[in-house]
């Protein structure tokens, strides 16, 4: 019922590369784990490419929020900083979810409400607000997630 106790000889044999692990790796190997004592060698050209990619990632400004649509079980991510304003973001969401989205500044003439959805967002304090009620810059600093619901 309990775990089998290992002999004292297996505890005394310690791998010099990993001072806190025993040399008996049978359990790790059975689980498909491997332990390497040395780091893989990286060619200088590839090392420079990896460093350049990491620098580009650090310099690019991104702020992803989750977007959930009523009736769709899986949320999607949207980079808020990649959009110039509400119109650009709404256009992206319209294409992403293949729907018509209503928001504070939307033109509703000629649209059927049955086929439309409303876009709301959760702010820092946990309150749900209508998208478009605040200036774009304030929205960018307070949005935590977006929700698209049926009218």
C-alpha positions in Angstrom: 0.0 0.0 0.0 2.9 2.3 0.6 5.8 3.2 -1.6 8.7 0.8 -1.8 11.7 2.0 0.2 14.9 2.3 -1.8 18.0 0.9 -0.4 20.6 3.2 1.2 23.1 2.4 -1.5 20.9 4.0 -4.2 20.5 7.1 -2.1 24.2 7.4 -1.6 25.0 7.2 -5.4 24.3 10.7 -6.5 24.8 12.0 -10.0 27.5 14.8 -10.0 25.6 16.8 -12.6 22.4 16.8 -10.6 23.3 16.8 -6.9 19.7 16.3 -5.7 18.8 13.4 -7.8 19.6 9.7 -7.5 21.4 7.9 -10.3 18.5 5.5 -10.6 16.4 7.1 -13.4 14.3 4.0 -14.2 11.1 5.8 -13.2 11.9 8.9 -15.3 12.7 6.7 -18.3 9.5 4.7 -17.9 7.6 8.0 -18.0 9.4 9.1 -21.1 11.5 11.7 -19.4 15.1 12.3 -20.2 17.7 14.2 -18.3 20.6 15.7 -20.1 23.8 16.6 -18.2 25.0 19.1 -20.8 23.3 21.8 -22.8 22.9 21.2 -26.5 25.4 23.0 -28.7 23.9 25.9 -30.7 25.6 27.1 -33.9 26.7 30.7 -33.7 24.5 31.8 -36.6 21.4 30.2 -35.0 22.3 31.8 -31.6 22.4 35.3 -33.2 19.0 34.6 -34.9 17.4 33.5 -31.6 18.8 36.6 -29.8 17.4 38.8 -32.6 14.0 37.2 -32.4 13.9 37.6 -28.6 14.8 41.3 -29.0 12.0 41.8 -31.6 9.5 40.1 -29.3 10.4 42.4 -26.4 10.2 45.5 -28.5 6.8 44.7 -30.0 3.9 46.0 -28.0 1.1 43.4 -27.5 -1.8 43.2 -25.2 -4.0 40.2 -25.7 -7.4 39.8 -24.2 -9.8 36.9 -24.4 -13.0 37.3 -26.5 -15.9 35.0 -25.7 -19.0 34.7 -27.8 -22.3 33.4 -26.5 -22.9 29.9 -27.9 -19.2 29.3 -28.7 -17.5 27.3 -26.0 -13.9 28.3 -26.9 -12.7 31.9 -26.5 -10.3 33.6 -28.8 -7.5 36.0 -28.2 -7.4 39.5 -29.6 -4.4 41.9 -29.6 -5.9 45.2 -28.5 -2.8 47.3 -29.3 -2.8 46.1 -32.9 -6.0 48.1 -33.6 -6.3 51.9 -34.2 -9.6 52.3 -32.6 -13.1 50.9 -32.0 -14.0 50.7 -35.6 -10.9 48.7 -36.5 -11.4 46.3 -33.5 -15.1 45.8 -34.3 -14.3 45.1 -37.9 -11.8 42.4 -36.9 -14.3 40.8 -34.5 -17.0 40.9 -37.2 -14.8 38.8 -39.4 -13.4 36.6 -36.6 -16.9 35.5 -35.5 -18.8 36.1 -38.8 -21.5 38.3 -37.2 -22.7 41.8 -36.9 -21.7 43.5 -33.7 -23.6 46.4 -32.1 -21.7 48.9 -29.9 -22.2 52.4 -28.6 -21.4 54.2 -31.9 -22.9 51.5 -34.3 -25.2 52.5 -37.0 -28.3 50.3 -36.6 -30.3 51.3 -39.7 -31.3 48.3 -41.8 -29.9 45.7 -39.5 -32.0 42.8 -38.2 -31.6 42.5 -34.5 -31.9 38.7 -34.6 -28.6 38.5 -36.4 -26.8 41.1 -34.3 -24.7 40.8 -31.2 -23.7 43.3 -28.5 -20.1 43.8 -27.5 -19.3 44.4 -23.8 -16.1 44.4 -21.8 -15.0 43.7 -18.3 -12.9 46.4 -16.7 -10.3 46.3 -14.0 -12.9 46.4 -11.2 -14.9 43.6 -12.7 -17.7 45.7 -14.0 -19.2 44.9 -17.4 -19.4 48.0 -19.7 -20.7 48.6 -23.2 -17.8 49.0 -25.7 -17.5 52.5 -27.0 -18.7 54.3 -23.8 -15.2 55.5 -22.9 -12.4 57.0 -25.1 -10.2 54.4 -26.9 -7.1 55.1 -24.8 -9.1 54.6 -21.5 -10.6 51.4 -22.9 -7.1 50.0 -23.8 -5.9 50.6 -20.2 -8.9 49.1 -18.5 -10.2 46.2 -20.6 -9.6 42.7 -19.2 -11.8 40.6 -21.5 -14.6 41.0 -24.1 -17.9 39.3 -24.4 -20.2 39.1 -27.4 -23.8 38.3 -26.5 -27.1 38.1 -28.6 -29.4 41.1 -28.7 
